[in-house]
Amino acid sequence: MRDGCIACELSSGVRPLPGGRLHEVSGLVVEHCVGPLGVGTLVVKPLRHVLHVADLDETESAALGPLLRRTAAAVTEVVRPEQVYVCLWSHADGRPGHIHFVVQPITRADMTRFGESGPKLQVAMSRAGELPGEAEVDAVCARLRPLLADQRH
């Protein structure tokens, strides 16, 4: 864990993590996003403090693709979005930070409400700053957790 790293602090329990840890495999974890990107938006990240994809070890990198696919499939099944965005976020104040892949369900309602799609939609949602309620996060996480654990999914 790196002091002052939000990603590390969420994974280690230093900061509260709404919905709790959803899944862990091969040094990677899945958690609900704590930012304003909507209910059902998940984060896939290494447990250890990693700043660059090139610094993932063999075990982490071998597990990453299958875990991203499984996470996107679970989000698709539970949220029923029009699209699921998967993107790497890794900057904090303009410097490399703990890498994390955001797996974000996007609905037509999201695009209509903000009048945007793609990265512009993520910027608009971030600017709006509306965090999902803890009860909503807990409810969606309860539905996602068994799907992420299911090896057939």
NORRA-V714059 format. One record per backbone hydrogen bond with DSSP energy under -0.5 kcal/mol. NH is the residue of the N-H (numbers start at 1). CO is the residue of the C=O. If there is no record, write none. Layout:
# NORRA-V714059
nh & co
NH & CO
NH & CO
This chain:
# NORRA-V714059
nh & co
3 & 1
5 & 2
6 & 4
9 & 5
10 & 6
11 & 7
12 & 8
13 & 9
13 & 10
14 & 9
15 & 9
18 & 16
20 & 17
22 & 30
23 & 30
25 & 28
28 & 25
29 & 45
30 & 23
31 & 43
32 & 20
33 & 41
37 & 35
41 & 38
42 & 40
42 & 103
43 & 31
44 & 101
45 & 29
47 & 27
50 & 48
55 & 52
56 & 53
61 & 57
62 & 58
63 & 59
64 & 60
65 & 61
66 & 62
67 & 63
68 & 64
69 & 65
70 & 66
71 & 67
72 & 68
73 & 69
74 & 70
75 & 71
76 & 72
77 & 73
78 & 74
79 & 75
80 & 75
80 & 76
82 & 106
83 & 106
85 & 83
85 & 104
87 & 102
89 & 100
92 & 95
95 & 92
97 & 90
99 & 50
100 & 89
101 & 44
102 & 87
102 & 100
103 & 42
103 & 101
104 & 85
104 & 102
105 & 103
106 & 83
107 & 105
111 & 107
112 & 108
113 & 109
114 & 110
115 & 111
116 & 111
120 & 117
121 & 117
121 & 118
122 & 118
123 & 119
124 & 120
125 & 121
126 & 122
127 & 123
128 & 124
129 & 125
130 & 125
131 & 129
137 & 133
138 & 134
139 & 135
140 & 136
141 & 137
142 & 138
143 & 139
144 & 140
145 & 141
146 & 142
147 & 143
148 & 144
149 & 145
150 & 146
151 & 149
153 & 150
